[in-house]
Amino acid sequence: MPAQLKLMAEDAADLDIIGAAVQDALLRVGDISLDKKQRRFAMLVNRFRWEDAGDTGPYQRVRAALSFESVIGVKSRKVRLDSKEALASILSVTFTPDEEPPGGKVSLVLAGGGEIELEVECLDALLLDMGDAWRTPRRPDHEKA
């Protein structure tokens, strides 16, 4: 069984690694949650296992949790938060620090023009694979999209 990822991010360079790991992850809008009391934003995704993907396969996905702590605010654009069964694909995850660190903005860009922006007191992110990977027939291809 392939190793499961457990990655933490406390700065933009760390988040770039998580962003690469979740690129092309599929998510259901109903699997996004915000706990205002705990100031935690989290989502469950079906992550494409880029770290094990060759040019010809076999390809795999794995269920993973992506969470952010110290969240002050959340904005979304072109994301139907009321449509719990809607599907989206993550294109990128980036961090832009405020002029006075450690706070800043985390941007999750989705295919189709959607975006979720998190205002954070400090960058504190976690990506955790959960369970066994399963085979998927296709490798995401941005040239054909």
C-alpha positions as CSV (number, residue, x, y, z in Angstrom):
1,M,0.0,0.0,0.0
2,P,1.4,3.4,-0.9
3,A,2.3,5.8,1.9
4,Q,-0.4,8.2,3.0
5,L,0.4,11.9,3.0
6,K,0.3,14.0,6.1
7,L,1.5,17.5,5.3
8,M,1.5,20.7,7.4
9,A,1.9,24.3,6.1
10,E,3.0,27.3,8.1
11,D,4.3,29.5,5.3
12,A,3.7,30.0,1.6
13,A,6.4,27.5,0.5
14,D,4.8,24.8,2.7
15,L,1.4,25.6,1.2
16,D,2.9,25.3,-2.3
17,I,3.6,21.6,-1.5
18,I,0.1,21.0,-0.3
19,G,-1.2,22.9,-3.3
20,A,0.7,20.5,-5.6
21,A,-0.7,17.5,-3.8
22,V,-4.3,18.6,-4.0
23,Q,-4.2,19.9,-7.6
24,D,-7.1,18.3,-9.5
25,A,-8.7,17.0,-6.3
26,L,-12.4,16.6,-6.6
27,L,-14.7,17.9,-4.0
28,R,-18.4,17.9,-3.3
29,V,-19.7,21.3,-2.0
30,G,-21.5,19.5,0.8
31,D,-18.1,18.3,2.0
32,I,-17.0,21.8,2.8
33,S,-17.4,23.1,6.4
34,L,-16.7,26.1,8.5
35,D,-16.6,25.9,12.2
36,K,-16.8,29.6,13.3
37,K,-16.4,28.8,17.0
38,Q,-13.2,26.8,16.3
39,R,-12.2,29.1,13.4
40,R,-11.6,26.0,11.3
41,F,-12.3,25.7,7.5
42,A,-12.2,22.1,6.3
43,M,-13.1,20.0,3.2
44,L,-13.0,16.4,2.2
45,V,-11.6,15.8,-1.2
46,N,-10.8,12.9,-3.6
47,R,-7.1,13.6,-4.2
48,F,-5.3,12.5,-7.3
49,R,-2.1,10.8,-6.2
50,W,0.3,12.9,-8.3
51,E,3.3,11.6,-6.3
52,D,2.7,8.0,-7.7
53,A,1.3,8.9,-11.1
54,G,3.5,7.9,-14.1
55,D,2.7,8.7,-17.7
56,T,0.9,5.5,-18.3
57,G,-0.7,4.6,-14.9
58,P,-2.1,2.9,-13.0
59,Y,-3.6,6.1,-11.6
60,Q,-5.1,6.4,-8.1
61,R,-7.2,8.7,-5.9
62,V,-7.4,8.8,-2.2
63,R,-9.9,10.4,0.3
64,A,-8.2,13.3,2.1
65,A,-9.0,16.1,4.5
66,L,-7.7,19.6,3.9
67,S,-8.1,22.0,6.8
68,F,-7.1,25.6,7.8
69,E,-7.0,26.9,11.3
70,S,-7.2,30.5,12.6
71,V,-9.8,31.5,9.9
72,I,-11.2,35.0,10.4
73,G,-13.4,35.1,7.3
74,V,-14.4,33.2,4.2
75,K,-15.5,34.6,0.9
76,S,-16.5,32.7,-2.2
77,R,-17.1,33.5,-5.8
78,K,-18.9,31.4,-8.4
79,V,-19.4,28.6,-5.9
80,R,-22.9,27.3,-5.3
81,L,-22.7,26.7,-1.6
82,D,-26.4,25.9,-1.5
83,S,-26.0,23.1,-4.0
84,K,-24.5,20.4,-1.7
85,E,-24.1,17.8,-4.5
86,A,-22.3,20.1,-6.8
87,L,-18.8,19.0,-7.8
88,A,-15.7,21.1,-8.2
89,S,-12.0,20.5,-9.0
90,I,-9.2,22.3,-7.2
91,L,-6.7,24.0,-9.6
92,S,-4.5,25.8,-7.1
93,V,-4.0,26.7,-3.4
94,T,-1.9,29.8,-2.6
95,F,-1.1,32.1,0.3
96,T,-0.7,35.9,0.1
97,P,0.7,37.3,3.3
98,D,-0.6,40.6,4.7
99,E,1.7,43.6,4.9
100,E,2.1,42.8,8.6
101,P,2.6,39.0,9.0
102,P,1.7,36.4,10.1
103,G,-1.9,36.9,8.7
104,G,-2.9,36.8,5.1
105,K,-5.3,35.3,2.5
106,V,-5.5,31.7,1.3
107,S,-7.0,31.3,-2.2
108,L,-8.5,28.1,-3.4
109,V,-9.0,28.4,-7.2
110,L,-11.5,25.9,-8.7
111,A,-12.1,24.8,-12.2
112,G,-14.8,26.8,-14.0
113,G,-13.8,30.1,-12.4
114,G,-14.8,29.4,-8.8
115,E,-12.8,30.6,-5.9
116,I,-12.8,30.4,-2.1
117,E,-10.8,33.0,-0.2
118,L,-9.9,32.5,3.5
119,E,-8.7,35.3,5.7
120,V,-6.4,33.8,8.3
121,E,-4.7,35.1,11.4
122,C,-1.7,33.0,10.5
123,L,-1.2,30.1,8.1
124,D,-1.9,26.8,9.7
125,A,-2.9,24.1,7.2
126,L,-3.1,20.4,7.2
127,L,-3.5,17.8,4.5
128,L,-4.2,14.3,5.7
129,D,-4.9,11.2,3.5
130,M,-7.6,8.9,5.0
131,G,-8.1,5.3,4.0
132,D,-7.0,3.2,1.0
133,A,-6.4,4.6,-2.5
134,W,-8.5,3.3,-5.4
135,R,-7.8,3.1,-9.1
136,T,-9.0,5.8,-11.4
137,P,-9.0,5.4,-15.2
138,R,-7.7,8.9,-16.1
139,R,-4.9,11.2,-15.4
140,P,-6.0,14.8,-15.2
141,D,-4.8,16.6,-18.4
142,H,-4.9,20.4,-18.5
143,E,-3.9,20.5,-22.2
144,K,-7.1,18.8,-23.2
145,A,-9.3,20.7,-20.8
